[in-house]
Amino acid sequence: MMTTIKTIIIMMINKQKRLAAKFLKRKFRIKHRLPLSQAKINKRFKPAKYKGPIRQIECPKILNMENCRDQTISFINEIRKSFLTEENSGIRLNFDLVEEISPEAALLLLAEIERCFRYNYQKKIYGSRPPAHQVKELLSEIGFFEYFSTPTPQYEKTKKRTYTKVKSGNKTQGELVSKLIDNFESIGPFSPSLKRFLYGALVECMDNVNQHAYQKELSKGLPTLQGMWWMMGYCDENFSEISFIFYDQGSGIPATLKNKWEKAIGGFFKEDNEYITEAIREGSSRLKNVRRGNGLPKLARLMDMSPLGQLFVHSNKAYNLFQAVEGKAEDVSHDASEHLQGTLVSLKIIRQPDDTLSLLNNE
């Protein structure tokens, strides 16, 4: 009898322990919202259930980082502000009036939408399908509509311009660079030296993102996908033109170099465009490593050797354009009105019938 009572008491105690453990587990359960590397995030950007109207954002008629850069950057910044900081249940992008969009602007737009999706998955992003054929064709080929889980609109391919889908990542991926370069040999084979040169420059751009593009002390509370980069390219058979576009949402070249010099000498004395010129001509490696921070200088050297082409770099509130003219790159730099988070690099090369760029073999 006593043994039975004792057994019942032990069973009751164990049951109470199990219930208590279950209660504590439920109370302190941590729900997985974001990847572990992005767990440390400003509280105001944590996902939450929002109620309210859908905010409609009108897209400008022209989105172009060369001719209409200020209105393009303003549009991108408005998307981020509306989606991540304002009280609404989502945003709707109206593309009805868009007549033209450049590949660089399309890459910025897609990167911003990916950031919004990752940081607040409980809000929604809607969008109208652009009626302009050029806009529809470009956005379809780079994979823009796949982010909305909607069928790609039907269109007829009219131009002999081929785009690659946008690729993104947070580590160096040399195989993606190789595939990107191989895609563009349809307009003529690359010399082995040119392949190696392009490969090394683009891989070093990826390395630069991982090494020092994202600095927490310079983020200013903006949400960042740590170490992320976006890359795409296109080739135009009509003009024998190839282009590589690379973007990261880090601190930006001017902010990074200003911070570096401020720590070293207690101040900085240059304009933003001068810091970009320095990074392009001299590199930006803090470790003084010949294999790091030299992606942009290599691309600039390519402009010096190319009879036709250009290197466009926009970071923060400045941009630099290196235009190849008769074997020498002319540098044009300007300040911008709108602030672009991160760094956008666009390289364009006009291929020649005799493949002049194969002169790199002489190095």
N, C-alpha and C positions, 0 to 999 in steps of 0.2 A: 504493500500500500504506500509506504513512505517513498519507495523507489519511483512509483508511478507519479506521485505528487511532485517529486524532485524533477522528474523528466519534463513534466508539464511546465513547471516554473522556468526551466532552462530554455524550453521552446518559446515561451512568451518573451523571455529576455532577448533571445536571438531575433525574434520577430521585431521587437522594438528597435534593436540595433539596425536591422535591415531597413526599417521604415525611416529611421533617423538618417542613415546614410543616403537613402534615396532622396529624402528631402533636401539634404545639403548639396547633393549632386545637382538636383534640379535648380536650387537657388543660385548656385555659383557656376552654372553651366556657361561656357564661353562659346558663343556661336561664331562659326567661321564666316567672315564676310569678305576679307581680302587676302591675297597671298601674304605669307609671313613677312616677306621683305617690305611690304607696304603697310604693315600693322601700325607703325608709328606715324600717325597722321593727325593733323590739326582737327580738333573736335568739331569745328563748324562744318567740316567736309565729310563727317561720318554719315552713312546712309540713314535716312529717316523717312517716315511716311509723310508725304506732303499732300496737302489738299489745296486746291485753288485752280485758277484758270490755266489753260495752256498759253504760254507766252509765244507769240508769233514774231519771228525775226525776218525782216525782208533782206534778201540777198541783193547786193549791188548789181548793176548791169554788167560790170566788168570786174573780174577778179584776176589781177595780174600783179606779180611782185616786181615787175620792172617799170611799168607805166602808171599803175594805180595802186602802189604799195600801201599808202596810208589808209585808204578806204578798205583795202583787203585785210590789213592787220586789225583795223577797228572792228570789222565784221567777225573775225576770229575771236578777238577779245570779248566781244559782246556775247558770243555763244558760251564761253567759259563763265563769264560773270552771271548770266541769266540762269544757267543750268546748275551751277555749284553754290551760289550764294543767295539767290532770290527765292522767295516763298512762292513756289508754283508747283504744279504737278508735272511739268515737262515743258518742252519747247517744240515749236514747229518751224522748220526752215522753209521759207517760200522761195522757190527757184523760178517762179513764173517769169520774172523779168530778166533773168540772166541771159546775156547774149554771148559772153565769152568767158572762158576760164583757162588759165595757164596751168601746166603740170605742177609748177611750184606751189601755186595757190591751192590746187586740189590736194596735194600732199599735206599742206598745213591744215586744211579743213578735215581731212580724214584722221590725222593725228590728234586733233583737238576733240573730235567725236569719240575716238577710242579712249582718251583720258576721261571724258565725261561718263562714258559707259562704265568704266572700271571704278570710278569713285562714287557714283551714286546710281546703283543699278535699279533702284525703286522708282526713279523718275523715267520718263519716256522721251524719246526724240522722234518726232515725226518730220516728214518732209514731202513736198510736192515734187512730182517728176518734171524735170526741166524740159520745156518744149524745144529749145534750141538744139539742133542736131549735134553741133560740135561739143556742147556741154554734155549731152547724153552719151555720146560716143566715148569721150575721155573718162567720165566717171564710171561708165560700165566696164571699160577695159582695166582700170586700176583696182577694181573690186570694191568700189564705194558702196554700192547698193547691198552688198553682202552683209554689211554691218547692220542693216535694218531687217534682215531676214525676209526680204521681199524679192520677187522675181526680177531679174535684170530686164529693163525695158528693151523692146525690139528696135533695132536700128540697122540701117544699111551702111556698111563701111565705105566711105567715099575717098578718104585720104590714104596715101601710102605711108602712113605713120603708124608704127606699132609700139604700143605701150606695154610695159611689164606691170604685173600686179604689185601693189605696195607690200613690201616685206618689213617686218618690225621685229625687234628683239632687244635683249638686255645684256648680251655678251657678244664677243667677236665671233663672227661666223664666216670664215673664209670661203666655204663652199657656196654660199649665197652670192658672194662677189664674183666667183668664177662663173656661175650660171648667168649672172647679169651680163657679164662681158661676152660670154659665148652667144647670148641671144642676139647680139648686134653685129655679128659677122655676116649677116645676110647682105649687107651693102658692100662687102669686101673683107677679105681676111686681115686680121691684125698681124703685125710682125710680132715675133716672140718677145722682143724687148718691150714693145708697147704694152703687150698683155701683162708682162711682169710689172711694168711701171704703174699701170692703172690699178692692178691688183694690190700692189704695195701701198699706194696712196689711199685707196678706199678702205683697206683693212686698218690702216693707221688712223683713219677717221673714226672707225669703230673703237679702236683702242683708246683714243682720246676721250670718247664719251665715258668709257669705263674708268679712266684714270682721274679725270678732274673736271668733266663738264657739269656734273651735279654737285653743288656745294651747299650743304644745309644752311650755313650761316648767311647765304645770299638768296635763299628761296623767298624771303619776304612773306611767308605764310601761304604762298601759292602751292596748290597741290602738284606734285611731280611724280611721275612714274620712274622711280630711281633707275638710272642706267639705260633707259629706253632710247632707241633710235628708230627712224623710219627711212626707207630707201626705195627708190624706184628709178626707172630710166625709160628712154624711148629712142627709136631710130626713125629717121625720115629719109626714105629712099629717093624722094624727089630732089632733096638738097644735099644728099650724102652727109647727113648730120646725125650725130649720136649725142646723147645727153645723159648724165648721171646726176641724180638729185638726192641729197642726204640732209636729214634734219634731226635735231635733238631738242628737247624742251628743258635743257639745263639752265645754268645761270647766265650763259652768254659769254662771248669772248671779252668784251670790254669790262664787264663786271668781274670776271675771273682775274684778268690781268691787273685791274685796279686794286683788287684785294691783295694780289701778290705783291705789288709795289708798295702798297700802303703798309704791309707788314714788314717789308724790307727797309724802307726809308722814311716811313711815317707820313707819306702823302703821295699824291699822284698829280701829274701836271700835263696830261694829254687829253685830247678829245677822243670820243668813242671811235671815230673812223680811223684815228691814228693807231689805236690799239689793234684794230682789225688788220691794218696794213702791216704792223709789226708781226702779228701771228702768221700772216700769209708769207711774208718775206723771210722771217727768221725762225718761225716755229714757236710753240707755246709749252714745251715740256718743262715742268718744274723740276724734273729729275736730271735734266741735262743729258738725257739719253738719246743717242743718235737714232734709235729705232722708235722713239715715241715723240708725239707732238709735231711730226714732220709731214703729216698728211696734206695740209694746205700748201706748204712750200713746194712739195712735189708737184701738186696740181699747177702751181704758179710757174714752175719750170717747164711744164708741159705747154703752157701758153707761150713761153719764150721760144719754144722750138716749133710751135705750130704756126703755119702761115695764116690760118683763119680759125677763130674760136674765141670763147670768152669764159671767164670764171667769175661768178657772181656770189658774193658772201654778204648776208644780212644778219646782223646780230644786235639785239637790244634796240637802240635808237640810231643806228648808223648802218651804212652799206657801202661795199666796195665793189667796183666792176673792173676786172682786168680784161682788156680787149687785146687780142693778138693782132698786131699790125706789122707786116713784113718781118716776121721772126722776132719781134720784141713786144712784150706785153706792156701796154699803156695803162696806168692806174688812174681810175677816177673814183673819188670817195666823196660821200655826202652824209649829212645828218638827216635823220628822219623824224617826223612829228610823232608817230605812234611807236609804242614800245613793243617789240617782238620778244617773247620769252624764248630763250634758246638761240640756236644758230642754224641758219639755212644755207646750204652750199649747193650751187648749181653749176655744173661743168658742161659746156657745149663744145664739140669739136666738129669741124667741117672736114670730112675726109677728102683727100686729093687722089686723082687717078693713079699717080705714081707712089701713093702711100708715103708722103714726105715724112710722116712721123716715124718711119722705120729707121730714120737717122739716129734714133736712140741706140741702135746697135753699136754705134761707135764709142759708146761710153765704156 
